[in-house]
Amino acid sequence: MLMKTIDADAAWAAFERRDRSWDGRVIGAVRTTGIYCKPSCPARRPKREHVEFFLDAAGARAAGYRSCMRCKPDEVGREALAVTKAVKLIEQAEEAISLSDLAEAVGYAPHHFQRVFTRALGVSPAGYWRGLRAKRAAEALEESDQVTEAIYEAGYSGPSRFYADAKERLGMTPSAWRDGGRGETIHWTVVDSALGPLLVAKTPKGICRLTFEEDESALRRNFPNANLVADDGSMADLIEGVLTAIDHPQSAPELPIDVRGTAFQEAVWRELRKIPLGQTRSYADIARAVGQPGAMRAVGTANGSNPVAVLVPCHRVIRSDGSLGGYAGGLDRKRKLLKAEGADPLLI
């Protein structure tokens, strides 16, 4: 969305850091060369006093400037239109559209359009289709008593494909998904840890909730119709692994998890799990990694909604200025987790 007015200082700052999230929002034109560029242009920056800003390329052209041949700012609007058209085609399709067919329909080479689409929405065209199909399945399962009928209505080729998808994305059977977890058994317990009371809950696939200062009532809110079973000792190995991840993270075993969220949330959580032990990333780093450089606030929200603390290490995400930022479990716990992992002492 274009700005109605231009904050020249903010626009210049975006150009200095080559911020892709500002592409399409402002155009910078250089008086000494007569060329206009988008903020992410890789060219060497001119002096500030030689630059003026416009809301769009049309404004720059009307003032007598010509388009940069390196960053091709006129394509920003073209990319937005292409992504919008592609989304409409995907949403209208009854089955998945191949990347080559989708790219041809919007006038791009396949690999280039894959990057354009992912940068704009945070997921690939195939990922967008899978998310859309899963959403349709959820809606169809809520409205229908016939699981197989709902599966075909959602666009799956058959039950086997849906069951494979459901296991990967949801960790629950279709009927459990349809009815708020009904029929799914979740074992749980609250254990004492070095960071205080810790709720540990698991499905047969893995840990589905790991949170501080929560109890069975919190679990019930998240899985209202599941069969909740207090641990009878069968979770001992899993609990030991969780406590090791807190106290001695260098020795922690790889533990299975069973989480689900929106496509964007899952993309963020995957990036969190890639952060090496003892290291941190900024919200901006994660936003760029998921192809949404301007979505720092959304990354923060996805962090806050992470249902599996420690194992999906949202505590390793900090602000760009080096300050800790927020943490659902409290900053004191965030500091202790980072300290145990050997993070930069200046952070803690």
C-alpha positions as CSV (number, residue, x, y, z in Angstrom):
1,M,0.0,0.0,0.0
2,L,1.4,3.4,-1.0
3,M,2.0,6.1,1.6
4,K,-0.2,9.2,1.2
5,T,2.8,11.4,2.2
6,I,6.5,10.8,2.3
7,D,8.6,10.8,5.4
8,A,11.9,11.7,3.7
9,D,14.0,10.6,6.7
10,A,12.4,7.2,7.0
11,A,12.5,6.8,3.2
12,W,16.3,7.6,3.1
13,A,16.9,5.2,6.0
14,A,15.1,2.5,4.0
15,F,17.3,3.2,1.1
16,E,20.5,3.1,3.2
17,R,19.6,-0.4,4.5
18,R,18.3,-1.5,1.2
19,D,15.0,-2.5,2.7
20,R,12.9,-4.7,0.4
21,S,9.8,-4.1,2.5
22,W,9.8,-0.5,1.2
23,D,9.8,-1.5,-2.4
24,G,6.6,-0.3,-3.9
25,R,6.1,2.2,-1.1
26,V,8.5,4.9,-2.2
27,I,10.8,5.7,-5.1
28,G,14.1,7.5,-4.8
29,A,15.3,9.7,-7.6
30,V,18.9,11.0,-8.0
31,R,19.2,14.5,-9.4
32,T,22.8,14.1,-10.6
33,T,22.1,11.0,-12.7
34,G,18.4,11.5,-13.6
35,I,17.6,7.9,-12.5
36,Y,15.0,6.6,-10.1
37,C,15.4,3.4,-8.0
38,K,13.5,1.2,-5.5
39,P,14.9,1.1,-1.9
40,S,16.5,-2.3,-2.3
41,C,18.6,-1.3,-5.3
42,P,22.1,-2.8,-4.9
43,A,23.8,0.3,-6.6
44,R,26.1,2.5,-4.5
45,R,24.2,5.1,-2.6
46,P,24.4,8.8,-3.8
47,K,24.8,11.7,-1.4
48,R,21.6,12.4,0.5
49,E,21.3,15.9,-0.8
50,H,21.1,14.6,-4.4
51,V,18.0,12.5,-3.7
52,E,14.3,13.3,-3.8
53,F,11.4,10.9,-3.1
54,F,8.2,10.1,-4.9
55,L,5.3,7.9,-4.0
56,D,5.6,5.9,-7.2
57,A,7.5,5.4,-10.4
58,A,4.9,7.4,-12.3
59,G,5.6,10.5,-10.2
60,A,9.3,10.1,-10.8
61,R,8.8,9.7,-14.6
62,A,6.5,12.8,-14.6
63,A,9.4,14.8,-13.0
64,G,11.7,13.8,-15.8
65,Y,13.6,10.8,-14.3
66,R,14.2,7.5,-16.0
67,S,14.1,4.0,-14.6
68,C,17.2,2.3,-13.1
69,M,18.3,-0.6,-15.4
70,R,19.8,-2.4,-12.4
71,C,16.9,-2.6,-9.9
72,K,14.1,-2.2,-12.4
73,P,11.7,-0.3,-10.1
74,D,8.9,-0.4,-12.6
75,E,8.6,-4.2,-12.0
76,V,7.6,-3.7,-8.3
77,G,4.0,-2.9,-9.4
78,R,4.2,-5.7,-11.9
79,E,5.2,-8.2,-9.3
80,A,2.4,-7.2,-7.0
81,L,-0.1,-7.6,-9.8
82,A,1.4,-11.0,-10.7
83,V,1.2,-12.3,-7.2
84,T,-2.4,-11.1,-6.8
85,K,-3.4,-12.8,-10.1
86,A,-1.6,-16.0,-9.0
87,V,-3.4,-16.1,-5.7
88,K,-6.7,-15.7,-7.4
89,L,-5.8,-18.5,-9.8
90,I,-4.8,-20.8,-7.0
91,E,-7.9,-20.1,-5.0
92,Q,-10.2,-20.7,-8.0
93,A,-8.4,-24.0,-8.9
94,E,-9.9,-27.3,-8.0
95,E,-6.5,-28.9,-7.9
96,A,-2.9,-27.8,-7.6
97,I,-1.5,-25.7,-10.4
98,S,2.1,-26.5,-11.4
99,L,4.7,-23.7,-10.9
100,S,5.5,-23.6,-14.6
101,D,1.8,-23.2,-15.5
102,L,1.3,-20.5,-12.8
103,A,4.4,-18.6,-13.8
104,E,3.4,-18.7,-17.5
105,A,-0.1,-17.4,-16.6
106,V,1.4,-14.3,-14.9
107,G,4.2,-13.8,-17.4
108,Y,7.3,-14.9,-15.4
109,A,10.0,-17.6,-15.5
110,P,9.1,-20.3,-13.0
111,H,12.1,-19.9,-10.7
112,H,12.0,-16.2,-10.7
113,F,8.3,-16.2,-9.9
114,Q,8.8,-18.7,-7.1
115,R,11.1,-16.0,-5.4
116,V,8.7,-13.2,-6.2
117,F,5.7,-15.1,-4.7
118,T,7.6,-16.3,-1.6
119,R,9.0,-12.8,-0.9
120,A,5.5,-11.3,-1.1
121,L,3.6,-13.9,1.0
122,G,6.2,-15.8,3.0
123,V,5.3,-19.1,1.4
124,S,5.8,-20.7,-2.0
125,P,2.9,-21.1,-4.4
126,A,2.8,-24.8,-3.5
127,G,2.8,-24.0,0.2
128,Y,0.0,-21.5,-0.3
129,W,-2.0,-24.2,-2.1
130,R,-1.4,-26.7,0.7
131,G,-2.4,-24.2,3.4
132,L,-5.6,-23.3,1.4
133,R,-6.5,-27.0,0.9
134,A,-5.9,-27.7,4.6
135,K,-8.2,-24.8,5.5
136,R,-10.9,-26.0,3.2
137,A,-10.6,-29.4,4.7
138,A,-11.0,-28.0,8.2
139,E,-14.1,-26.1,7.1
140,A,-15.6,-29.1,5.2
141,L,-14.9,-31.4,8.2
142,E,-16.8,-29.0,10.5
143,E,-19.8,-29.0,8.2
144,S,-20.0,-32.6,7.1
145,D,-20.4,-35.9,8.9
146,Q,-18.7,-37.7,6.1
147,V,-15.0,-37.5,6.3
148,T,-14.4,-38.9,2.8
149,E,-16.8,-36.5,1.2
150,A,-15.1,-33.6,3.0
151,I,-11.7,-34.7,1.8
152,Y,-12.7,-34.6,-1.9
153,E,-14.6,-31.3,-1.4
154,A,-11.4,-29.8,-0.1
155,G,-9.5,-30.6,-3.2
156,Y,-7.6,-33.7,-2.2
157,S,-7.1,-36.5,-4.7
158,G,-8.1,-39.1,-2.2
159,P,-8.1,-40.1,1.5
160,S,-4.5,-41.3,1.5
161,R,-3.2,-37.9,0.4
162,F,-5.3,-36.2,3.0
163,Y,-4.2,-38.5,5.8
164,A,-0.6,-38.0,4.9
165,D,-1.1,-34.2,4.8
166,A,-3.0,-34.3,8.1
167,K,-0.4,-36.2,9.9
168,E,2.4,-33.9,8.7
169,R,0.6,-30.7,9.4
170,L,-1.8,-31.5,12.2
171,G,-0.5,-34.5,14.0
172,M,-4.2,-35.5,14.6
173,T,-6.7,-37.7,12.8
174,P,-9.2,-36.0,10.5
175,S,-12.1,-36.7,12.9
176,A,-10.1,-35.2,15.9
177,W,-9.4,-32.1,13.8
178,R,-13.0,-31.8,12.8
179,D,-14.3,-31.9,16.4
180,G,-11.8,-29.9,18.5
181,G,-9.5,-32.9,19.3
182,R,-12.3,-35.3,20.1
183,G,-10.9,-38.8,20.0
184,E,-7.3,-37.7,20.4
185,T,-5.5,-38.7,23.6
186,I,-3.0,-36.2,25.1
187,H,-0.8,-37.2,28.0
188,W,0.3,-34.4,30.3
189,T,2.0,-33.4,33.5
190,V,3.4,-30.4,35.3
191,V,7.0,-30.8,36.4
192,D,9.3,-28.6,38.5
193,S,12.2,-27.2,36.5
194,A,15.0,-24.8,37.1
195,L,12.7,-22.1,35.5
196,G,9.6,-23.0,37.5
197,P,6.5,-25.1,36.9
198,L,6.5,-26.5,33.4
199,L,3.5,-28.0,31.6
200,V,4.5,-30.9,29.3
201,A,1.9,-32.4,27.0
202,K,2.2,-34.9,24.2
203,T,0.2,-36.7,21.5
204,P,1.5,-40.0,20.1
205,K,3.5,-38.0,17.6
206,G,5.3,-35.7,19.9
207,I,5.2,-32.8,22.4
208,C,2.2,-30.6,21.6
209,R,2.5,-28.1,24.4
210,L,5.5,-27.0,26.6
211,T,4.8,-23.9,28.6
212,F,5.6,-22.2,31.8
213,E,3.1,-21.5,34.6
214,E,0.3,-23.4,32.9
215,D,-1.8,-26.4,34.1
216,E,-4.5,-28.7,32.9
217,S,-7.0,-25.8,32.5
218,A,-4.8,-24.2,29.9
219,L,-4.4,-27.5,28.1
220,R,-8.1,-27.9,28.1
221,R,-8.6,-24.4,26.5
222,N,-6.3,-25.4,23.6
223,F,-7.6,-28.9,23.2
224,P,-11.2,-28.7,24.4
225,N,-12.4,-32.0,23.2
226,A,-9.3,-34.1,23.6
227,N,-9.0,-37.0,26.1
228,L,-6.5,-35.6,28.6
229,V,-4.7,-38.2,30.6
230,A,-2.4,-37.4,33.5
231,D,1.0,-38.9,33.2
232,D,1.4,-42.3,34.8
233,G,5.2,-42.4,34.5
234,S,5.3,-43.2,30.7
235,M,6.5,-39.7,30.0
236,A,9.7,-40.1,32.1
237,D,12.2,-40.2,29.2
238,L,10.5,-37.2,27.5
239,I,10.4,-35.2,30.7
240,E,14.1,-35.9,31.3
241,G,14.9,-34.7,27.8
242,V,13.0,-31.5,28.3
243,L,14.7,-30.8,31.6
244,T,18.1,-31.5,30.0
245,A,17.3,-29.0,27.2
246,I,16.8,-26.4,30.0
247,D,19.7,-27.2,32.3
248,H,22.3,-28.7,29.9
249,P,21.2,-27.7,26.4
250,Q,24.5,-28.9,24.9
251,S,23.6,-32.4,25.9
252,A,19.9,-32.3,25.1
253,P,18.5,-35.1,23.0
254,E,16.4,-34.5,19.8
255,L,12.8,-34.6,21.0
256,P,9.8,-35.0,18.7
257,I,7.2,-32.2,18.6
258,D,3.7,-32.0,17.2
259,V,2.6,-28.4,16.5
260,R,0.5,-26.7,14.0
261,G,-0.3,-23.1,13.1
262,T,-0.8,-20.9,10.1
263,A,1.6,-21.2,7.2
264,F,3.4,-18.1,8.3
265,Q,3.7,-19.3,12.0
266,E,5.0,-22.6,10.9
267,A,7.6,-20.9,8.6
268,V,8.7,-18.8,11.6
269,W,8.9,-21.8,13.9
270,R,11.0,-23.7,11.3
271,E,13.5,-20.8,11.2
272,L,13.7,-20.6,15.0
273,R,14.7,-24.3,15.1
274,K,17.6,-23.5,12.7
275,I,19.2,-21.0,15.1
276,P,22.3,-22.6,16.4
277,L,22.7,-23.2,20.2
278,G,24.2,-20.1,21.9
279,Q,23.4,-17.8,19.0
280,T,20.6,-15.3,18.5
281,R,18.8,-13.7,15.6
282,S,16.8,-10.5,15.4
283,Y,13.1,-10.3,14.5
284,A,14.3,-8.7,11.3
285,D,16.6,-11.6,10.5
286,I,13.7,-14.1,10.9
287,A,11.4,-11.9,8.8
288,R,13.9,-11.9,6.0
289,A,14.5,-15.6,6.3
290,V,10.8,-16.3,5.8
291,G,10.6,-14.0,2.8
292,Q,8.7,-11.2,4.6
293,P,11.3,-8.5,5.5
294,G,8.7,-6.0,6.6
295,A,6.9,-8.5,8.9
296,M,8.9,-8.0,12.1
297,R,5.8,-7.4,14.2
298,A,4.1,-10.5,12.7
299,V,7.3,-12.5,13.6
300,G,7.0,-11.2,17.1
301,T,3.4,-12.4,17.2
302,A,4.3,-15.8,15.8
303,N,7.0,-16.1,18.5
304,G,4.5,-15.3,21.2
305,S,2.1,-18.0,19.9
306,N,4.8,-20.7,19.9
307,P,3.2,-23.6,21.8
308,V,6.5,-25.4,22.5
309,A,8.9,-23.3,24.5
310,V,12.6,-24.2,24.6
311,L,12.4,-26.8,21.8
312,V,11.1,-24.2,19.4
313,P,13.6,-21.7,20.7
314,C,11.8,-18.3,20.5
315,H,14.0,-17.2,23.3
316,R,16.9,-16.9,20.8
317,V,15.1,-14.0,19.0
318,I,16.0,-10.5,20.1
319,R,15.6,-6.9,18.9
320,S,17.8,-5.4,16.2
321,D,19.3,-3.0,18.8
322,G,20.6,-6.0,20.8
323,S,18.0,-5.8,23.6
324,L,16.1,-8.9,24.6
325,G,12.7,-7.9,23.4
326,G,9.8,-9.9,24.8
327,Y,9.2,-13.5,25.9
328,A,6.0,-15.2,26.8
329,G,7.7,-16.9,29.7
330,G,9.2,-13.7,31.1
331,L,12.5,-12.0,30.5
332,D,14.2,-13.6,33.5
333,R,13.6,-17.0,32.0
334,K,14.8,-15.8,28.6
335,R,18.1,-14.6,30.2
336,K,18.6,-17.9,32.0
337,L,17.9,-20.0,28.8
338,L,20.4,-17.9,26.8
339,K,23.0,-18.1,29.6
340,A,22.7,-21.9,29.8
341,E,23.3,-22.0,26.0
342,G,26.4,-19.8,26.2
343,A,25.0,-16.8,24.5
344,D,26.8,-13.4,24.4
345,P,27.1,-12.3,28.1
346,L,26.2,-8.7,27.0
347,L,22.6,-10.0,26.3
348,I,22.1,-11.3,29.8
